Amino acid sequence: MSMARSFNNWMKYRQTVGELNRMNSRELADLGINREDIRNVARKASK
């Protein structure tokens, strides 16, 4: 994997984690996401 692609994936991961962390528990529940699952969801989204 190229360095640029790895960096872009990492940036997408960090952005997703940040956006999900700013949501309250009710908003996350509406999406079917537990706060403990944020990193896993972000990891899948960044691939």
Number of C-alpha atoms within 10 A of each C-alpha: 5 7 8 9 11 13 11 14 16 16 13 17 20 15 14 18 18 14 11 19 14 10 12 10 14 11 13 17 12 9 9 10 15 14 14 8 13 17 17 12 16 20 17 9 13 17 12
